[in-house]
Amino acid sequence: MYSLEDVDPGMLKSVISLEDRGKITQVLDSVKKLRHPNILTCIHYMMKETKLVMITELITAGSIRE
């Protein structure tokens, strides 16, 4: 797992290697296939340079921490 809280955004390209990006893509492809009432559904994801965007289902009530 990556924790990028303390990393300078300008350094992200050197933090996540191409090999790691491939591994992250494999994990996200697996996450997209998960279907369970207690797991937030990932509909789509996009990776571009240093950014990862995930599109998930809409949760209208409660909290992800509950």
Contacts in CASP RR format, 6 or more apart in sequence:
PFRMAT RR
TARGET T0000
AUTHOR 0000-0000-0000
METHOD contacts of the structure
MODEL  1
MYSLEDVDPGMLKSVISLEDRGKITQVLDSVKKLRHPNILTCIHYMMKET
KLVMITELITAGSIRE
2 15 0 8 1.000
2 16 0 8 1.000
4 12 0 8 1.000
4 15 0 8 1.000
7 15 0 8 1.000
9 50 0 8 1.000
10 50 0 8 1.000
12 50 0 8 1.000
13 49 0 8 1.000
13 50 0 8 1.000
16 24 0 8 1.000
16 50 0 8 1.000
21 47 0 8 1.000
24 47 0 8 1.000
24 52 0 8 1.000
25 47 0 8 1.000
28 42 0 8 1.000
28 45 0 8 1.000
28 54 0 8 1.000
31 42 0 8 1.000
32 42 0 8 1.000
32 43 0 8 1.000
32 44 0 8 1.000
32 45 0 8 1.000
34 41 0 8 1.000
34 42 0 8 1.000
35 41 0 8 1.000
40 56 0 8 1.000
40 57 0 8 1.000
40 59 0 8 1.000
40 64 0 8 1.000
41 56 0 8 1.000
41 57 0 8 1.000
42 54 0 8 1.000
42 55 0 8 1.000
42 56 0 8 1.000
43 55 0 8 1.000
43 56 0 8 1.000
43 57 0 8 1.000
44 54 0 8 1.000
44 55 0 8 1.000
45 52 0 8 1.000
45 53 0 8 1.000
45 54 0 8 1.000
45 55 0 8 1.000
46 52 0 8 1.000
46 53 0 8 1.000
47 53 0 8 1.000
END
